[in-house]
């Protein structure tokens, strides 16, 4: 599933579906990362965590960005907050769509 934001100059792919193993690994990594923050979780920080977990777990592939060429920047100074925020929101929507069970 291709995702892109022309205004931010970023695009990437997400899988069309997830296996139970992939989803479980993603959710365990997410819970661990959130727990380390001890409740200090702004929206921006939450989306950054979603972004980081998805990149580290390999859900995000074919990363292309004009302002952040590497999906795992070497330092925080190399990261574009707008791209991380948008990508985190996109990943949240993706996971929600995959795991949501429609009513009968």
Secondary structure, DSSP 4 states (H G I P E B T S, - for coil): -EEEETTTTEEEE--SS--HHHHHHHHHHHHHHHHTTTT---HHHHHHHHHHHHHHTT-SEEEEESS--SSS-SSGGG--HHHHHHHHHHHHHHHHHHHPPPP-
